[in-house]
Amino acid sequence: MNSGLPARTWADFRVCRRQAFAFHLGLQLLGVALFTPLVTWTARHIVTATGEAVVSNFDLATFALSLRGALFVLVVAALTLGLLFAEFAGLSWLSGHAIARRPVTAISTIGFVTRKLPHLVALAAIVFARLSCCSCCRSWL
């Protein structure tokens, strides 16, 4: 029973667990570095626009329905999907190397994902457009 799928999966995980953790941690730090200034700018913009220290739901809705708010939502959605797809691509790269028992590093994984970044961004845009279109079409039905 030791040669089953769970045992093989655990063995593959042990081969690349450090690289997977380092890659995941790096992407999480990148996400924090990208989102923190964006969210800080947005919060400052909303607070200065209202002139109040406390922001109401009406203020948030007003911002979200403005051109800047719509652009903010698009940028956040694109960054979120882009980071998610980059992580999936990197972890898939690591998994393939672990299954084949080929050596791999977190740096080589970052290089692979960086080379594939234009394709990942295009895929993220297609997925976002498809999800947006489907949610709009469903509301009409």
The first five atom37 places (N, CA, C, CB, O) and aatype in JSON, in Angstrom:
{
  "aatype": [12, 2, 15, 7, 10, 14, 0, 1, 16, 17, 0, 3, 13, 1, 19, 4, 1, 1, 5, 0, 13, 0, 13, 8, 10, 7, 10, 5, 10, 10, 7, 19, 0, 10, 13, 16, 14, 10, 19, 16, 17, 16, 0, 1, 8, 9, 19, 16, 0, 16, 7, 6, 0, 19, 19, 15, 2, 13, 3, 10, 0, 16, 13, 0, 10, 15, 10, 1, 7, 0, 10, 13, 19, 10, 19, 19, 0, 0, 10, 16, 10, 7, 10, 10, 13, 0, 6, 13, 0, 7, 10, 15, 17, 10, 15, 7, 8, 0, 9, 0, 1, 1, 14, 19, 16, 0, 9, 15, 16, 9, 7, 13, 19, 16, 1, 11, 10, 14, 8, 10, 19, 0, 10, 0, 0, 9, 19, 13, 0, 1, 10, 15, 4, 4, 15, 4, 4, 1, 15, 17, 10],
  "atom_mask": [
    [1, 1, 1, 1, 1],
    [1, 1, 1, 1, 1],
    [1, 1, 1, 1, 1],
    [1, 1, 1, 0, 1],
    [1, 1, 1, 1, 1],
    [1, 1, 1, 1, 1],
    [1, 1, 1, 1, 1],
    [1, 1, 1, 1, 1],
    [1, 1, 1, 1, 1],
    [1, 1, 1, 1, 1],
    [1, 1, 1, 1, 1],
    [1, 1, 1, 1, 1],
    [1, 1, 1, 1, 1],
    [1, 1, 1, 1, 1],
    [1, 1, 1, 1, 1],
    [1, 1, 1, 1, 1],
    [1, 1, 1, 1, 1],
    [1, 1, 1, 1, 1],
    [1, 1, 1, 1, 1],
    [1, 1, 1, 1, 1],
    [1, 1, 1, 1, 1],
    [1, 1, 1, 1, 1],
    [1, 1, 1, 1, 1],
    [1, 1, 1, 1, 1],
    [1, 1, 1, 1, 1],
    [1, 1, 1, 0, 1],
    [1, 1, 1, 1, 1],
    [1, 1, 1, 1, 1],
    [1, 1, 1, 1, 1],
    [1, 1, 1, 1, 1],
    [1, 1, 1, 0, 1],
    [1, 1, 1, 1, 1],
    [1, 1, 1, 1, 1],
    [1, 1, 1, 1, 1],
    [1, 1, 1, 1, 1],
    [1, 1, 1, 1, 1],
    [1, 1, 1, 1, 1],
    [1, 1, 1, 1, 1],
    [1, 1, 1, 1, 1],
    [1, 1, 1, 1, 1],
    [1, 1, 1, 1, 1],
    [1, 1, 1, 1, 1],
    [1, 1, 1, 1, 1],
    [1, 1, 1, 1, 1],
    [1, 1, 1, 1, 1],
    [1, 1, 1, 1, 1],
    [1, 1, 1, 1, 1],
    [1, 1, 1, 1, 1],
    [1, 1, 1, 1, 1],
    [1, 1, 1, 1, 1],
    [1, 1, 1, 0, 1],
    [1, 1, 1, 1, 1],
    [1, 1, 1, 1, 1],
    [1, 1, 1, 1, 1],
    [1, 1, 1, 1, 1],
    [1, 1, 1, 1, 1],
    [1, 1, 1, 1, 1],
    [1, 1, 1, 1, 1],
    [1, 1, 1, 1, 1],
    [1, 1, 1, 1, 1],
    [1, 1, 1, 1, 1],
    [1, 1, 1, 1, 1],
    [1, 1, 1, 1, 1],
    [1, 1, 1, 1, 1],
    [1, 1, 1, 1, 1],
    [1, 1, 1, 1, 1],
    [1, 1, 1, 1, 1],
    [1, 1, 1, 1, 1],
    [1, 1, 1, 0, 1],
    [1, 1, 1, 1, 1],
    [1, 1, 1, 1, 1],
    [1, 1, 1, 1, 1],
    [1, 1, 1, 1, 1],
    [1, 1, 1, 1, 1],
    [1, 1, 1, 1, 1],
    [1, 1, 1, 1, 1],
    [1, 1, 1, 1, 1],
    [1, 1, 1, 1, 1],
    [1, 1, 1, 1, 1],
    [1, 1, 1, 1, 1],
    [1, 1, 1, 1, 1],
    [1, 1, 1, 0, 1],
    [1, 1, 1, 1, 1],
    [1, 1, 1, 1, 1],
    [1, 1, 1, 1, 1],
    [1, 1, 1, 1, 1],
    [1, 1, 1, 1, 1],
    [1, 1, 1, 1, 1],
    [1, 1, 1, 1, 1],
    [1, 1, 1, 0, 1],
    [1, 1, 1, 1, 1],
    [1, 1, 1, 1, 1],
    [1, 1, 1, 1, 1],
    [1, 1, 1, 1, 1],
    [1, 1, 1, 1, 1],
    [1, 1, 1, 0, 1],
    [1, 1, 1, 1, 1],
    [1, 1, 1, 1, 1],
    [1, 1, 1, 1, 1],
    [1, 1, 1, 1, 1],
    [1, 1, 1, 1, 1],
    [1, 1, 1, 1, 1],
    [1, 1, 1, 1, 1],
    [1, 1, 1, 1, 1],
    [1, 1, 1, 1, 1],
    [1, 1, 1, 1, 1],
    [1, 1, 1, 1, 1],
    [1, 1, 1, 1, 1],
    [1, 1, 1, 1, 1],
    [1, 1, 1, 1, 1],
    [1, 1, 1, 0, 1],
    [1, 1, 1, 1, 1],
    [1, 1, 1, 1, 1],
    [1, 1, 1, 1, 1],
    [1, 1, 1, 1, 1],
    [1, 1, 1, 1, 1],
    [1, 1, 1, 1, 1],
    [1, 1, 1, 1, 1],
    [1, 1, 1, 1, 1],
    [1, 1, 1, 1, 1],
    [1, 1, 1, 1, 1],
    [1, 1, 1, 1, 1],
    [1, 1, 1, 1, 1],
    [1, 1, 1, 1, 1],
    [1, 1, 1, 1, 1],
    [1, 1, 1, 1, 1],
    [1, 1, 1, 1, 1],
    [1, 1, 1, 1, 1],
    [1, 1, 1, 1, 1],
    [1, 1, 1, 1, 1],
    [1, 1, 1, 1, 1],
    [1, 1, 1, 1, 1],
    [1, 1, 1, 1, 1],
    [1, 1, 1, 1, 1],
    [1, 1, 1, 1, 1],
    [1, 1, 1, 1, 1],
    [1, 1, 1, 1, 1],
    [1, 1, 1, 1, 1],
    [1, 1, 1, 1, 1],
    [1, 1, 1, 1, 1],
    [1, 1, 1, 1, 1]
  ],
  "atom_positions": [
    [[0.82, -1.2, 0.0], [0.0, 0.0, 0.0], [0.86, 1.25, 0.0], [-0.93, 0.01, 1.2], [0.35, 2.35, -0.19]],
    [[2.17, 1.09, 0.22], [3.07, 2.22, 0.26], [3.32, 2.85, -1.1], [4.37, 1.81, 0.86], [3.81, 3.97, -1.18]],
    [[2.98, 2.14, -2.18], [3.26, 2.64, -3.51], [2.05, 3.35, -4.14], [3.7, 1.51, -4.41], [2.04, 3.6, -5.34]],
    [[1.06, 3.66, -3.34], [-0.14, 4.31, -3.86], [0.09, 5.79, -4.16], [0.0, 0.0, 0.0], [1.16, 6.34, -3.93]],
    [[-0.94, 6.39, -4.67], [-0.88, 7.8, -5.05], [-0.54, 8.72, -3.88], [-2.2, 8.22, -5.64], [0.27, 9.62, -4.06]],
    [[-1.12, 8.54, -2.68], [-0.73, 9.42, -1.58], [0.75, 9.33, -1.22], [-1.55, 9.08, -0.36], [1.38, 10.35, -0.92]],
    [[1.31, 8.14, -1.26], [2.73, 7.98, -0.95], [3.6, 8.65, -2.0], [3.1, 6.5, -0.82], [4.59, 9.3, -1.67]],
    [[3.24, 8.49, -3.28], [4.02, 9.13, -4.35], [3.88, 10.64, -4.29], [3.56, 8.61, -5.72], [4.85, 11.36, -4.53]],
    [[2.68, 11.13, -3.98], [2.46, 12.57, -3.87], [3.29, 13.14, -2.73], [0.98, 12.88, -3.66], [3.91, 14.19, -2.89]],
    [[3.3, 12.47, -1.6], [4.09, 12.93, -0.46], [5.58, 12.94, -0.78], [3.83, 12.04, 0.77], [6.3, 13.85, -0.37]],
    [[6.04, 11.95, -1.51], [7.45, 11.89, -1.91], [7.79, 13.04, -2.86], [7.77, 10.54, -2.57], [8.86, 13.64, -2.74]],
    [[6.9, 13.34, -3.79], [7.11, 14.46, -4.7], [7.13, 15.79, -3.94], [6.03, 14.49, -5.79], [7.93, 16.67, -4.24]],
    [[6.25, 15.92, -2.97], [6.19, 17.15, -2.18], [7.5, 17.34, -1.4], [4.99, 17.11, -1.2], [8.01, 18.45, -1.31]],
    [[8.02, 16.26, -0.84], [9.27, 16.36, -0.07], [10.43, 16.79, -0.94], [9.59, 15.02, 0.59], [11.37, 17.42, -0.45]],
    [[10.39, 16.47, -2.24], [11.48, 16.83, -3.15], [11.57, 18.35, -3.32], [11.29, 16.15, -4.52], [12.67, 18.9, -3.38]],
    [[10.43, 19.02, -3.41], [10.46, 20.45, -3.74], [9.73, 21.33, -2.73], [9.87, 20.67, -5.1], [9.31, 22.43, -3.09]],
    [[9.58, 20.89, -1.51], [8.82, 21.69, -0.55], [9.47, 23.02, -0.23], [8.62, 20.91, 0.72], [8.77, 24.02, -0.07]],
    [[10.78, 23.07, -0.13], [11.47, 24.33, 0.17], [11.32, 25.32, -0.97], [12.96, 24.08, 0.46], [11.07, 26.5, -0.75]],
    [[11.48, 24.84, -2.19], [11.35, 25.7, -3.34], [9.91, 26.22, -3.48], [11.76, 24.96, -4.61], [9.69, 27.39, -3.8]],
    [[8.94, 25.34, -3.23], [7.54, 25.75, -3.33], [7.21, 26.78, -2.26], [6.61, 24.53, -3.18], [6.51, 27.76, -2.53]],
    [[7.7, 26.58, -1.06], [7.45, 27.54, 0.01], [8.11, 28.88, -0.3], [7.95, 27.0, 1.36], [7.51, 29.93, -0.1]],
    [[9.35, 28.85, -0.78], [10.05, 30.09, -1.11], [9.34, 30.84, -2.24], [11.52, 29.8, -1.51], [9.21, 32.06, -2.19]],
    [[8.9, 30.11, -3.25], [8.18, 30.74, -4.36], [6.86, 31.34, -3.9], [7.93, 29.72, -5.49], [6.53, 32.47, -4.25]],
    [[6.11, 30.59, -3.1], [4.84, 31.07, -2.58], [5.04, 32.31, -1.71], [4.13, 29.96, -1.78], [4.31, 33.29, -1.84]],
    [[6.01, 32.27, -0.84], [6.29, 33.42, 0.02], [6.7, 34.64, -0.8], [7.4, 33.07, 1.03], [6.28, 35.75, -0.51]],
    [[7.51, 34.43, -1.82], [7.91, 35.53, -2.69], [6.73, 36.18, -3.39], [0.0, 0.0, 0.0], [6.66, 37.4, -3.5]],
    [[5.8, 35.37, -3.88], [4.63, 35.93, -4.54], [3.7, 36.63, -3.56], [3.87, 34.83, -5.27], [3.09, 37.64, -3.9]],
    [[3.6, 36.12, -2.34], [2.79, 36.8, -1.33], [3.37, 38.16, -1.0], [2.68, 35.94, -0.07], [2.64, 39.14, -0.84]],
    [[4.7, 38.23, -0.88], [5.35, 39.51, -0.61], [5.19, 40.47, -1.79], [6.84, 39.3, -0.31], [5.01, 41.67, -1.59]],
    [[5.26, 39.95, -3.0], [5.02, 40.78, -4.18], [3.6, 41.34, -4.18], [5.28, 39.99, -5.46], [3.38, 42.5, -4.51]],
    [[2.64, 40.5, -3.81], [1.26, 40.95, -3.73], [1.08, 42.06, -2.71], [0.0, 0.0, 0.0], [0.37, 43.04, -2.96]],
    [[1.7, 41.91, -1.55], [1.63, 42.97, -0.53], [2.27, 44.25, -1.05], [2.32, 42.51, 0.78], [1.75, 45.34, -0.84]],
    [[3.41, 44.11, -1.73], [4.11, 45.28, -2.25], [3.3, 45.99, -3.34], [5.48, 44.88, -2.82], [3.39, 47.21, -3.47]],
    [[2.51, 45.25, -4.1], [1.69, 45.86, -5.15], [0.4, 46.45, -4.61], [1.38, 44.85, -6.21], [0.01, 47.54, -5.0]],
    [[-0.26, 45.72, -3.71], [-1.59, 46.14, -3.27], [-1.56, 47.22, -2.19], [-2.33, 44.95, -2.75], [-2.47, 48.05, -2.13]],
    [[-0.55, 47.23, -1.34], [-0.52, 48.2, -0.24], [-0.54, 49.64, -0.72], [0.7, 47.97, 0.62], [-1.37, 50.42, -0.24]],
    [[0.32, 50.05, -1.65], [0.25, 51.44, -2.11], [-1.06, 51.75, -2.83], [1.41, 51.74, -3.03], [-1.59, 52.86, -2.72]],
    [[-1.58, 50.78, -3.57], [-2.82, 51.0, -4.3], [-4.0, 51.22, -3.37], [-3.09, 49.82, -5.22], [-4.8, 52.14, -3.57]],
    [[-4.11, 50.39, -2.36], [-5.21, 50.51, -1.41], [-5.04, 51.77, -0.55], [-5.3, 49.25, -0.51], [-6.01, 52.44, -0.21]],
    [[-3.79, 52.09, -0.19], [-3.53, 53.31, 0.6], [-3.91, 54.54, -0.19], [-2.05, 53.38, 1.01], [-4.54, 55.45, 0.36]],
    [[-3.54, 54.59, -1.46], [-3.91, 55.73, -2.29], [-5.43, 55.86, -2.4], [-3.3, 55.59, -3.69], [-5.97, 56.97, -2.31]],
    [[-6.11, 54.74, -2.59], [-7.57, 54.77, -2.72], [-8.22, 55.24, -1.42], [-8.09, 53.38, -3.1], [-9.14, 56.06, -1.45]],
    [[-7.76, 54.74, -0.3], [-8.35, 55.16, 0.98], [-8.12, 56.65, 1.21], [-7.74, 54.34, 2.16], [-9.03, 57.35, 1.65]],
    [[-6.93, 57.13, 0.92], [-6.66, 58.57, 1.07], [-7.53, 59.4, 0.14], [-5.19, 58.87, 0.79], [-8.03, 60.45, 0.53]],
    [[-7.71, 58.91, -1.08], [-8.55, 59.63, -2.03], [-10.0, 59.72, -1.53], [-8.5, 58.95, -3.4], [-10.63, 60.78, -1.62]],
    [[-10.52, 58.63, -1.03], [-11.91, 58.63, -0.55], [-12.04, 59.54, 0.67], [-12.37, 57.19, -0.2], [-13.01, 60.29, 0.77]],
    [[-11.09, 59.47, 1.59], [-11.17, 60.29, 2.81], [-11.06, 61.77, 2.46], [-10.06, 59.89, 3.81], [-11.8, 62.59, 3.01]],
    [[-10.14, 62.14, 1.57], [-10.02, 63.56, 1.21], [-11.21, 64.04, 0.41], [-8.73, 63.8, 0.42], [-11.58, 65.21, 0.5]],
    [[-11.82, 63.17, -0.38], [-12.99, 63.57, -1.15], [-14.2, 63.82, -0.25], [-13.33, 62.49, -2.19], [-15.01, 64.71, -0.53]],
    [[-14.33, 63.06, 0.82], [-15.48, 63.24, 1.71], [-15.21, 64.29, 2.77], [-15.83, 61.92, 2.38], [-16.14, 64.93, 3.25]],
    [[-13.95, 64.49, 3.13], [-13.64, 65.44, 4.19], [-13.93, 64.92, 5.58], [0.0, 0.0, 0.0], [-13.83, 65.66, 6.56]],
    [[-14.27, 63.66, 5.69], [-14.59, 63.03, 6.97], [-13.56, 61.95, 7.28], [-16.02, 62.43, 6.95], [-12.98, 61.36, 6.37]],
    [[-13.34, 61.71, 8.56], [-12.42, 60.65, 8.96], [-13.07, 59.27, 8.83], [-11.95, 60.86, 10.4], [-12.38, 58.26, 8.69]],
    [[-14.4, 59.25, 8.86], [-15.14, 58.0, 8.73], [-15.81, 57.98, 7.36], [-16.2, 57.85, 9.87], [-16.43, 58.96, 6.95]],
    [[-15.68, 56.87, 6.67], [-16.22, 56.75, 5.32], [-17.49, 55.9, 5.39], [-15.17, 56.12, 4.35], [-17.49, 54.82, 5.99]],
    [[-18.56, 56.39, 4.78], [-19.81, 55.66, 4.79], [-19.94, 54.76, 3.57], [-20.99, 56.63, 4.85], [-19.13, 54.85, 2.64]],
    [[-20.93, 53.92, 3.57], [-21.19, 53.06, 2.42], [-21.53, 53.89, 1.18], [-22.34, 52.09, 2.73], [-21.16, 53.52, 0.06]],
    [[-22.22, 55.0, 1.37], [-22.54, 55.89, 0.26], [-21.27, 56.42, -0.39], [-23.43, 57.05, 0.73], [-21.17, 56.48, -1.62]],
    [[-20.29, 56.8, 0.43], [-19.01, 57.3, -0.1], [-18.29, 56.22, -0.89], [-18.11, 57.79, 1.04], [-17.73, 56.49, -1.95]],
    [[-18.31, 54.99, -0.38], [-17.68, 53.88, -1.1], [-18.38, 53.59, -2.42], [-17.68, 52.61, -0.22], [-17.73, 53.35, -3.44]],
    [[-19.71, 53.63, -2.41], [-20.47, 53.4, -3.64], [-20.23, 54.52, -4.65], [-21.98, 53.28, -3.33], [-20.11, 54.26, -5.85]],
    [[-20.14, 55.75, -4.17], [-19.86, 56.88, -5.06], [-18.5, 56.7, -5.72], [-19.91, 58.22, -4.28], [-18.36, 56.93, -6.92]],
    [[-17.52, 56.3, -4.94], [-16.19, 56.07, -5.51], [-16.21, 54.91, -6.5], [-15.17, 55.8, -4.4], [-15.63, 55.01, -7.58]],
    [[-16.85, 53.82, -6.15], [-16.85, 52.62, -7.01], [-17.55, 52.89, -8.34], [-17.53, 51.45, -6.3], [-17.2, 52.28, -9.35]],
    [[-18.51, 53.79, -8.35], [-19.24, 54.09, -9.58], [-18.6, 55.21, -10.39], [-20.66, 54.47, -9.25], [-19.07, 55.53, -11.48]],
    [[-17.53, 55.8, -9.88], [-16.81, 56.83, -10.63], [-15.82, 56.18, -11.59], [-16.08, 57.8, -9.67], [-15.59, 54.97, -11.54]],
    [[-15.23, 56.99, -12.47], [-14.24, 56.47, -13.4], [-13.01, 55.95, -12.67], [-13.84, 57.54, -14.42], [-12.49, 54.89, -13.0]],
    [[-12.54, 56.69, -11.67], [-11.38, 56.24, -10.89], [-11.69, 54.94, -10.14], [-10.96, 57.32, -9.89], [-10.84, 54.05, -10.06]],
    [[-12.9, 54.83, -9.61], [-13.29, 53.61, -8.91], [-13.35, 52.41, -9.83], [0.0, 0.0, 0.0], [-12.91, 51.32, -9.48]],
    [[-13.89, 52.62, -11.02], [-13.96, 51.53, -12.0], [-12.55, 51.1, -12.41], [-14.77, 51.96, -13.24], [-12.28, 49.91, -12.54]],
    [[-11.66, 52.06, -12.62], [-10.27, 51.73, -12.95], [-9.59, 51.0, -11.8], [-9.49, 53.0, -13.31], [-8.81, 50.07, -12.02]],
    [[-9.88, 51.42, -10.58], [-9.32, 50.75, -9.41], [-9.75, 49.29, -9.37], [-9.75, 51.47, -8.11], [-8.93, 48.4, -9.14]],
    [[-11.02, 49.05, -9.58], [-11.54, 47.67, -9.57], [-10.88, 46.85, -10.68], [-13.08, 47.66, -9.75], [-10.51, 45.7, -10.45]],
    [[-10.73, 47.43, -11.87], [-10.08, 46.71, -12.96], [-8.63, 46.39, -12.66], [-10.17, 47.52, -14.25], [-8.16, 45.29, -12.94]],
    [[-7.9, 47.34, -12.08], [-6.49, 47.11, -11.77], [-6.35, 46.05, -10.69], [-5.82, 48.42, -11.31], [-5.51, 45.16, -10.79]],
    [[-7.17, 46.12, -9.65], [-7.1, 45.13, -8.58], [-7.46, 43.74, -9.1], [-8.05, 45.52, -7.42], [-6.81, 42.75, -8.74]],
    [[-8.47, 43.66, -9.94], [-8.86, 42.36, -10.51], [-7.74, 41.81, -11.39], [-10.16, 42.49, -11.31], [-7.43, 40.62, -11.33]],
    [[-7.14, 42.66, -12.22], [-6.06, 42.2, -13.1], [-4.85, 41.75, -12.29], [-5.66, 43.32, -14.08], [-4.26, 40.72, -12.59]],
    [[-4.48, 42.51, -11.26], [-3.34, 42.12, -10.42], [-3.62, 40.82, -9.67], [-3.01, 43.24, -9.42], [-2.75, 39.95, -9.58]],
    [[-4.82, 40.69, -9.15], [-5.17, 39.48, -8.41], [-5.11, 38.24, -9.3], [-6.57, 39.62, -7.8], [-4.5, 37.24, -8.94]],
    [[-5.76, 38.32, -10.46], [-5.73, 37.18, -11.37], [-4.32, 36.91, -11.9], [-6.69, 37.41, -12.54], [-3.92, 35.75, -12.04]],
    [[-3.58, 37.97, -12.18], [-2.21, 37.79, -12.66], [-1.33, 37.09, -11.64], [0.0, 0.0, 0.0], [-0.58, 36.18, -11.98]],
    [[-1.42, 37.52, -10.39], [-0.64, 36.86, -9.33], [-1.08, 35.42, -9.11], [-0.76, 37.64, -8.02], [-0.26, 34.54, -8.89]],
    [[-2.38, 35.19, -9.18], [-2.9, 33.84, -8.99], [-2.41, 32.91, -10.1], [-4.43, 33.86, -8.95], [-1.97, 31.79, -9.83]],
    [[-2.49, 33.37, -11.35], [-2.03, 32.54, -12.46], [-0.52, 32.35, -12.42], [-2.44, 33.16, -13.79], [-0.02, 31.28, -12.77]],
    [[0.23, 33.38, -11.99], [1.68, 33.24, -11.86], [2.02, 32.19, -10.81], [2.33, 34.6, -11.5], [2.94, 31.4, -10.99]],
    [[1.28, 32.19, -9.72], [1.53, 31.18, -8.69], [1.18, 29.78, -9.18], [0.74, 31.5, -7.41], [1.93, 28.84, -8.95]],
    [[0.06, 29.65, -9.86], [-0.31, 28.34, -10.42], [0.76, 27.85, -11.4], [-1.67, 28.41, -11.12], [1.13, 26.67, -11.38]],
    [[1.24, 28.74, -12.26], [2.25, 28.36, -13.24], [3.54, 27.92, -12.55], [2.54, 29.52, -14.2], [4.13, 26.9, -12.91]],
    [[3.96, 28.68, -11.55], [5.2, 28.35, -10.84], [5.09, 27.05, -10.07], [0.0, 0.0, 0.0], [6.01, 26.23, -10.1]],
    [[3.98, 26.85, -9.39], [3.81, 25.61, -8.64], [3.67, 24.41, -9.57], [2.6, 25.71, -7.73], [4.1, 23.3, -9.23]],
    [[3.07, 24.61, -10.73], [2.99, 23.53, -11.72], [4.38, 23.19, -12.25], [2.06, 23.92, -12.88], [4.7, 22.02, -12.46]],
    [[5.2, 24.21, -12.47], [6.59, 24.01, -12.91], [7.35, 23.21, -11.87], [7.29, 25.37, -13.16], [8.06, 22.26, -12.2]],
    [[7.21, 23.6, -10.6], [7.88, 22.87, -9.53], [7.37, 21.44, -9.43], [7.67, 23.6, -8.2], [8.16, 20.52, -9.22]],
    [[6.07, 21.25, -9.56], [5.5, 19.91, -9.48], [6.01, 19.01, -10.59], [3.98, 19.98, -9.53], [6.34, 17.84, -10.36]],
    [[6.08, 19.54, -11.79], [6.6, 18.76, -12.91], [8.03, 18.32, -12.68], [0.0, 0.0, 0.0], [8.4, 17.18, -13.0]],
    [[8.84, 19.22, -12.14], [10.22, 18.86, -11.85], [10.31, 17.84, -10.71], [11.03, 20.1, -11.49], [11.16, 16.95, -10.73]],
    [[9.44, 17.97, -9.73], [9.45, 17.01, -8.62], [9.04, 15.62, -9.09], [8.51, 17.48, -7.49], [9.63, 14.62, -8.68]],
    [[8.03, 15.56, -9.94], [7.57, 14.26, -10.45], [8.66, 13.59, -11.28], [6.3, 14.43, -11.29], [8.86, 12.38, -11.2]],
    [[9.37, 14.41, -12.09], [10.44, 13.87, -12.94], [11.75, 13.7, -12.17], [10.67, 14.77, -14.14], [12.72, 13.18, -12.72]],
    [[11.77, 14.12, -10.92], [12.96, 14.05, -10.07], [14.14, 14.82, -10.68], [13.36, 12.58, -9.84], [15.3, 14.4, -10.61]],
    [[13.8, 15.97, -11.29], [14.84, 16.85, -11.83], [15.05, 17.99, -10.84], [14.45, 17.39, -13.24], [14.08, 18.48, -10.27]],
    [[16.27, 18.41, -10.64], [16.53, 19.5, -9.7], [15.98, 20.83, -10.22], [18.04, 19.62, -9.43], [16.03, 21.11, -11.41]],
    [[15.46, 21.62, -9.3], [14.9, 22.92, -9.65], [15.08, 23.85, -8.45], [13.38, 22.81, -10.06], [15.09, 23.4, -7.3]],
    [[15.22, 25.13, -8.74], [15.35, 26.12, -7.67], [14.21, 27.11, -7.75], [16.71, 26.85, -7.75], [13.52, 27.2, -8.77]],
    [[14.02, 27.86, -6.68], [12.99, 28.9, -6.69], [13.34, 29.99, -7.7], [12.82, 29.5, -5.27], [12.45, 30.57, -8.31]],
    [[14.63, 30.28, -7.87], [15.07, 31.3, -8.82], [14.75, 30.87, -10.25], [16.59, 31.57, -8.67], [14.3, 31.69, -11.06]],
    [[14.98, 29.61, -10.57], [14.66, 29.15, -11.92], [13.14, 29.17, -12.16], [15.21, 27.72, -12.15], [12.69, 29.39, -13.28]],
    [[12.38, 28.94, -11.1], [10.92, 29.01, -11.2], [10.48, 30.44, -11.47], [10.25, 28.48, -9.92], [9.59, 30.67, -12.29]],
    [[11.1, 31.39, -10.79], [10.78, 32.8, -11.03], [11.14, 33.18, -12.47], [11.54, 33.71, -10.03], [10.39, 33.91, -13.12]],
    [[12.28, 32.68, -12.96], [12.66, 32.92, -14.34], [11.65, 32.36, -15.32], [0.0, 0.0, 0.0], [11.3, 33.01, -16.31]],
    [[11.18, 31.15, -15.06], [10.17, 30.53, -15.93], [8.89, 31.36, -15.94], [9.86, 29.1, -15.46], [8.34, 31.64, -17.01]],
    [[8.41, 31.75, -14.77], [7.17, 32.52, -14.68], [7.35, 33.89, -15.34], [6.74, 32.69, -13.21], [6.44, 34.38, -16.0]],
    [[8.52, 34.5, -15.18], [8.78, 35.8, -15.8], [8.74, 35.69, -17.32], [10.14, 36.36, -15.33], [8.21, 36.57, -18.0]],
    [[9.3, 34.63, -17.86], [9.25, 34.43, -19.32], [7.83, 34.23, -19.81], [10.12, 33.23, -19.72], [7.5, 34.63, -20.93]],
    [[6.99, 33.61, -19.01], [5.62, 33.33, -19.41], [4.64, 34.44, -19.01], [5.17, 32.02, -18.8], [3.44, 34.32, -19.26]],
    [[5.13, 35.51, -18.39], [4.27, 36.55, -17.87], [3.35, 37.18, -18.92], [5.11, 37.62, -17.24], [2.17, 37.38, -18.63]],
    [[3.82, 37.5, -20.14], [2.88, 38.06, -21.13], [1.7, 37.12, -21.42], [3.61, 38.36, -22.42], [0.57, 37.58, -21.58]],
    [[1.97, 35.82, -21.48], [0.89, 34.86, -21.72], [-0.05, 34.78, -20.51], [1.47, 33.47, -22.04], [-1.26, 34.63, -20.67]],
    [[0.51, 34.86, -19.32], [-0.32, 34.8, -18.11], [-1.2, 36.04, -17.99], [0.57, 34.67, -16.86], [-2.36, 35.94, -17.58]],
    [[-0.66, 37.2, -18.34], [-1.46, 38.43, -18.3], [-2.58, 38.36, -19.33], [-0.57, 39.68, -18.56], [-3.71, 38.76, -19.05]],
    [[-2.29, 37.86, -20.52], [-3.33, 37.71, -21.54], [-4.41, 36.73, -21.08], [-2.72, 37.23, -22.87], [-5.6, 36.98, -21.28]],
    [[-3.99, 35.64, -20.46], [-4.96, 34.68, -19.94], [-5.8, 35.3, -18.83], [-4.24, 33.43, -19.41], [-7.01, 35.08, -18.78]],
    [[-5.18, 36.08, -17.96], [-5.92, 36.75, -16.88], [-6.94, 37.71, -17.47], [-4.96, 37.49, -15.94], [-8.07, 37.8, -16.97]],
    [[-6.57, 38.44, -18.51], [-7.51, 39.38, -19.14], [-8.69, 38.63, -19.77], [-6.8, 40.23, -20.22], [-9.83, 39.07, -19.66]],
    [[-8.41, 37.51, -20.42], [-9.48, 36.72, -21.03], [-10.41, 36.17, -19.96], [-8.89, 35.57, -21.88], [-11.63, 36.22, -20.11]],
    [[-9.85, 35.63, -18.89], [-10.68, 35.07, -17.82], [-11.51, 36.17, -17.17], [-9.8, 34.37, -16.76], [-12.69, 35.97, -16.9]],
    [[-10.89, 37.33, -16.91], [-11.64, 38.44, -16.3], [-12.77, 38.9, -17.22], [-10.69, 39.63, -15.99], [-13.89, 39.12, -16.75]],
    [[-12.49, 39.04, -18.52], [-13.53, 39.46, -19.46], [-14.65, 38.42, -19.52], [-12.94, 39.68, -20.86], [-15.83, 38.76, -19.57]],
    [[-14.26, 37.16, -19.52], [-15.27, 36.09, -19.58], [-16.14, 36.07, -18.32], [-14.6, 34.73, -19.77], [-17.36, 35.93, -18.4]],
    [[-15.5, 36.21, -17.17], [-16.27, 36.22, -15.92], [-17.16, 37.45, -15.84], [-15.33, 36.17, -14.71], [-18.29, 37.36, -15.36]],
    [[-16.67, 38.59, -16.3], [-17.47, 39.82, -16.28], [-18.64, 39.7, -17.23], [-16.61, 41.04, -16.67], [-19.76, 40.1, -16.9]],
    [[-18.4, 39.14, -18.4], [-19.46, 38.98, -19.39], [-20.52, 38.01, -18.88], [-18.89, 38.5, -20.73], [-21.72, 38.27, -19.03]],
    [[-20.1, 36.92, -18.29], [-21.06, 35.94, -17.8], [-21.9, 36.5, -16.67], [-20.33, 34.68, -17.32], [-23.1, 36.22, -16.59]],
    [[-21.3, 37.3, -15.79], [-22.08, 37.87, -14.7], [-23.04, 38.91, -15.22], [-21.17, 38.48, -13.64], [-24.14, 39.06, -14.67]],
    [[-22.67, 39.64, -16.26], [-23.59, 40.62, -16.84], [-24.73, 39.93, -17.56], [-22.86, 41.55, -17.81], [-25.88, 40.33, -17.44]],
    [[-24.4, 38.87, -18.32], [-25.42, 38.16, -19.08], [-26.41, 37.46, -18.15], [-24.77, 37.15, -20.01], [-27.6, 37.39, -18.46]],
    [[-25.94, 36.94, -17.04], [-26.83, 36.25, -16.1], [-27.82, 37.22, -15.48], [-26.03, 35.56, -15.02], [-28.96, 36.85, -15.18]],
    [[-27.4, 38.47, -15.28], [-28.32, 39.42, -14.66], [-29.43, 39.8, -15.61], [-27.57, 40.68, -14.21], [-30.49, 40.25, -15.18]],
    [[-29.22, 39.62, -16.91], [-30.25, 39.94, -17.89], [-31.28, 38.82, -18.01], [-29.62, 40.21, -19.25], [-32.41, 39.06, -18.44]],
    [[-30.9, 37.62, -17.63], [-31.81, 36.47, -17.8], [-32.86, 36.43, -16.74], [-31.04, 35.17, -17.79], [-33.7, 35.53, -16.73]]
  ]
}
